[in-house]
C-alpha cells in the first residue's frame, strides 16, 4: 500500500501538539542581499513546555557597523572566533527540523535564513511559518499597547525575559508573546495550527463556531450544498477536494462578505461525491437551476434564456422569444440578456432589409408604409411593393446569417463599419461593432450547440493521469452518464455498462439541447478538449466553414484592441474579411 503523509490542513493538528521553534536573528543590516547574520537564538517549545534552546554567534563576511554594535552590543571582537554561517546554519536547521518556525516580523528573520541557505548551498526545508506581528495586529488593540513592537508586547504579556536586541533573549520574550496570543485566540475558538495560520479578525465568531460542519466532509471531488435549518439550499459549489474547500469558508481565506453571512445562517453541509469533474460541474448547474439558492449569483435562471427567431409566415420577421418550438422557424441563441438579443437583431436589420413591424401580413395586405421604407431599409411588403417570393430572398439572407454561412451579412456589416470610420462617426462605429459581436456570438453559439443537441448519443473518453479512462455519455446535449475505468482494464465492458444504464433522454426541439444551454456548453467544452477520443456516435457532427465561429474569433480580439479607438481616442482600424474555403466540416457515425 502506498502511504501518503497528510498535510496540517488534513490533520487539523491541535496547537498543544505542535512543536514551535521561536527564532530571532541579529544582523549587520536590514537587507539579506548585502548584510550578514551575527547571531542566531532559538527556543523549542511544545504544549507550553520548553524543549531546548539554541544560540550561536556568527562571524559575518563584512565588519559589523558601529551603530549596529551600539544597538546589539555585538562587536567585531566578539565574533572573531565565531563560526561562519556555513557551519552555524546546518546546526540550526537540524535543531528546527520538523517544527513550525515562529518569529516576530518573520519576513525579516526567515528572509535572512533563506538567503543564507542559498548562499551556502543548503536546501531550505520549507518550514511552516507563524508571524507574531501579524497575529498581534489582529488581537492587540491600541488601548492595550502603543504599538506592536516586541518590547511593547512583552510588557503587555508580562514576559519573563526583557528583549534587548540579543537573539536568544528576544526569542525567549517572543515565546511568552506567542503563548499570550494563543491564549487569546483559544478563547475565540481557534484550537488547531491551520486555524491559527489563517486567523484573521474579519472572520466572524459565527464563522468560527460553524467550522465543525466541514469536519465530516469527504476528501474527494464533487459538489457541496450549504443548507439552513429547514434543509433549504443556501449555496451550491464544486471542489476538487470537498473537505479542504468547505473548510476555507470558516477562515480568512474566504473574503466574500455574503459568504460570511451565508455561513452564519447555515446549519449543515451536504456533500455529493462525483466520479469526474464534469459530473460535478453539471450537478452544480442542475442543483442551482432547481433550487435557486439565494447566495448563488450565476446560473440561477437558465430558463430565462432568450432566442432570436425568424418567424414562419409569408413575410418573416425577427422576434425575441423564450422558447424554441418545433414550428420550422430558424433560431439563434441563446442570449443571456434582452439587451444582447436586441443588439443582434439590430445588427441584422442594419444590412438586411427585413420588415420590423409586428402586424401579420399577407399578399393582400395593404397598410401604410413606415419611415423604414422611405429610408430604403425595408422593401415595403405592407404596401404591396414586394411579393412574398421577392421577400423570401431577403429572409433567406437573415436565415443564413443566423444558422449557416453568414459571410455575406458580415461583409456588409464590415463595409458599413468602414464607412462610419471614414466619416469619423466613431461612436456609431463602436455601437455597430458591439451589435456585430452580439450577432456572431449568438450565431456561433447556436451553430456549435445544434449538432450536439441533435445527436441521439455520443460516447467519448479522456485518458486520466493516474491511468484508466474517464468516459462520458451525452444524449441530445445532456450529460446522461459518466464512469471511470480502472488502470489496465479493458474499457469496453465499462462503456457498454455505461450506455445501458445512462439516463434516457427525450429528443428536444432543435436547436435547443435537452439540457440547459450552459450544461450543453460544459459538455461541448469537455468534448473539444485536446486528447478526447470519440468512442461511438449516433447522428452527425457538422460545423459550417463559413459560420459565425470564424468571425467571432476575428472580431473579439479586434474589439479588445479597438477599445482604445473610439472618439475622442482616435480612428478605429479597418476590418479585413475572413477568407475561408467553401464547404463544411462533417463528422458522422
PyMOL commands that set and color helices and strands:
alter all, ss='L'
color gray80, all
select helices_A, chain A and resi 8-11+15-17+66-72+76-79+85-96+106-120+132-139+150-156+167-187+193-197+205-209+211-214+242-250+257-265+277-291+302-304+338-351+371-374+381-383+388-403+407-422+426-454+491-501+517-527+548-562
alter helices_A, ss='H'
color red, helices_A
select strands_A, chain A and resi 19-27+37-46+49-57+100-103+128-131+222-227+233-239+268-273+306-310+318-321+330-335+457-463+469-475+478-485+533-538+540-544+584-588
alter strands_A, ss='S'
color yellow, strands_A
deselect
rebuild
show_as cartoon
